[in-house]
């Protein structure tokens, strides 16, 4: 939508083919909607059972992913060492603040390779979360041992999970529309 360089040529072709510009705006609106649906709902669509793993949390206890069943949830795979992860964190925090009161559970899945002990990882991740004002629950995957078996495509990757415990959407990477995509996916699962 932001690139207007082809508008003149498009108008010229439409007019030549249809005899006027009538109907062009409706056709563009329909194509925008199709493209939007593909970006938000079709491309990241996934149907995968939430794995039954239990990890130590930042708070000192353990959290089983199975405990998310019965709720709409967001699981964000990230690391303190990952620049795109840092960029996407404000959007994950916004989702936590906006959808948490509606019952959505947001869980950070911190994958850390450098720390040698769980306590070192907790200290590193805790400092990162304080510095970035992140308040969602977080588990720690020391040395990425659990993440390795989950086969997600990149850091960050965000899973959106439905109430039955199935991962419905997988959003990989970070972009300027990450938050908007996540919002629409959550709204669709809350309906």
Secondary structure in CASP SS format (residue, H / E / C, confidence):
PFRMAT SS
TARGET T0000
AUTHOR 0000-0000-0000
METHOD secondary structure of the structure
MODEL  1
X C 1.00
X C 1.00
X C 1.00
X C 1.00
X C 1.00
X C 1.00
X H 1.00
X H 1.00
X H 1.00
X H 1.00
X H 1.00
X H 1.00
X H 1.00
X H 1.00
X H 1.00
X H 1.00
X H 1.00
X H 1.00
X C 1.00
X C 1.00
X C 1.00
X C 1.00
X C 1.00
X H 1.00
X H 1.00
X H 1.00
X H 1.00
X H 1.00
X H 1.00
X H 1.00
X H 1.00
X H 1.00
X H 1.00
X H 1.00
X H 1.00
X H 1.00
X H 1.00
X H 1.00
X H 1.00
X H 1.00
X H 1.00
X H 1.00
X C 1.00
X C 1.00
X E 1.00
X E 1.00
X E 1.00
X E 1.00
X E 1.00
X C 1.00
X C 1.00
X C 1.00
X C 1.00
X E 1.00
X E 1.00
X E 1.00
X E 1.00
X C 1.00
X C 1.00
X C 1.00
X C 1.00
X E 1.00
X E 1.00
X E 1.00
X H 1.00
X H 1.00
X H 1.00
X H 1.00
X C 1.00
X C 1.00
X C 1.00
X C 1.00
X E 1.00
X E 1.00
X E 1.00
X E 1.00
X E 1.00
X E 1.00
X C 1.00
X C 1.00
X C 1.00
X C 1.00
X H 1.00
X H 1.00
X H 1.00
X H 1.00
X H 1.00
X H 1.00
X H 1.00
X H 1.00
X H 1.00
X H 1.00
X H 1.00
X H 1.00
X H 1.00
X H 1.00
X H 1.00
X H 1.00
X H 1.00
X H 1.00
X H 1.00
X H 1.00
X C 1.00
X C 1.00
X E 1.00
X E 1.00
X E 1.00
X E 1.00
X E 1.00
X E 1.00
X E 1.00
X E 1.00
X C 1.00
X C 1.00
X C 1.00
X C 1.00
X C 1.00
X H 1.00
X H 1.00
X H 1.00
X H 1.00
X H 1.00
X H 1.00
X H 1.00
X H 1.00
X H 1.00
X H 1.00
X H 1.00
X H 1.00
X H 1.00
X H 1.00
X C 1.00
X C 1.00
X C 1.00
X C 1.00
X C 1.00
X E 1.00
X E 1.00
X E 1.00
X E 1.00
X E 1.00
X E 1.00
X C 1.00
X C 1.00
X H 1.00
X H 1.00
X H 1.00
X H 1.00
X H 1.00
X H 1.00
X C 1.00
X C 1.00
X C 1.00
X C 1.00
X C 1.00
X C 1.00
X E 1.00
X E 1.00
X E 1.00
X E 1.00
X E 1.00
X C 1.00
X C 1.00
X C 1.00
X C 1.00
X E 1.00
X E 1.00
X E 1.00
X E 1.00
X E 1.00
X E 1.00
X E 1.00
X C 1.00
X C 1.00
X C 1.00
X C 1.00
X C 1.00
X H 1.00
X H 1.00
X H 1.00
X H 1.00
X H 1.00
X H 1.00
X H 1.00
X H 1.00
X H 1.00
X H 1.00
X H 1.00
X H 1.00
X H 1.00
X C 1.00
END
